[in-house]
């Protein structure tokens, strides 16, 4: 197809994507201190690049901020050799990408803006993939655009799309892998899934989604011999990407140059450290997977407030858009029914995606491991896909009303609400002076 015709045919997604990326970049440098696990990943990324940057004074509107109970990384990572990845419990790719940006653009002083830029790029990859996946199943472009917009306006996804956190990396690569599979580029899809796993082990769910979907939707597409051969080739490609990549990583950045030894350091570290976010949360924000669907426990990622006036200028709260999560159970149940009765491709993907990204955390909970709501970020896209598929059967007034409600819920949870008044000034009354605290 002519490239110009392709661009013209999809011009609306280009316009929408530019708008969403601009929204991500707006106030990207605020706050200039760690949001949630940025307090771990940004120092690790700098350390991997062999950099010792000067710490930055936390500020808001030019005024200094006193951080409440800043985390002491030495407590959890007693060994932090320069040039090494001491964050051994997570896969390395996202930290390498983040560190590369910091090495190139902000090597002298801690800079959260440049640490967050790769997340904006990866969120764009995720949104493009969402559009491609929705376009594959939905006959009208407007529904693919709607699915892309709904995903962007989920609060949990949006916060991760502009924070230096690793979940957006594995999600973007996983969604890209699913899209490539649907377009028939199976081998490249496995490469993308491998990159997802190298960003976070949870990326392996993408491989499970593709294999299960292929077996259910295309059971008679080819003989057992051909299917088995394709599976072997896919597994070979997966390991051909993962094994050399992790070996090189271990040699350059690992706490041990032996990749197997480096992997085994995690359970040893875990047995010695009682990791919890209680230190910066005041109480543990962990929650159970069933609560994510029924009564989600929000997690305070970052807050800037004045204890005297009670005014909160900035409030990053990890939670899903309630208009999306409220429909999760009915959408998944409906998708499961249609998968069993009709083997509808879109319903099959929605159901399998949900089960492969949500169900593992249910099993982890049974083993007494703490779970947090941010693990749900990989499940949000499939709920959105299921919702938009259902909205196709509704009248226009209902679709418009639901869309307005969804965007309103996102605006309500917009983390920079009151900050706007202090940036542009209040036309109604004099704003009170503030004494800022943050965590």
Buried (B, 14 or more C-beta within 10 A) or exposed (E): EEEEEEEEEBEBBEEBBEEBBEBBBEBBEBBBBBBBBBBBBBBBBBBBBEBEBEEEEBBBEEEEBEBEEBBEBEEBBEEBEEEBBBBBBBBBBBBBBBBBBBBEEBBEEBBBBBBBBBBBBBBBBBBBBBBBBBBBBBEEBEBBBBBBBBBBBBBBBBBBBBBBBBBBBBBBBBBBBBBBBBEEBBEBBBBBBBBBBBBBBBBBBBBBBBBBBBEBBEEEEEEEEEBEEBEEEBEEBBEEBBEEBBBEBBEBBBBBEEBEEBBEBBEEBEEEEEEBBEBBBEEBBBBBBEBBBEEBBBBBBBBBBBEEEEBBBBBBBBBBBBBBBBBBEEBBEBBBEBBEEEEBBBBBBBBBBBBBBBBBBEEBBEEEEBBBBBBBBBBBBBBBBBBBBBBBEEEEEEBEEBBEEBBEBBEEBEBBBBBEBBEEEEEEEEEEEBBBBBB
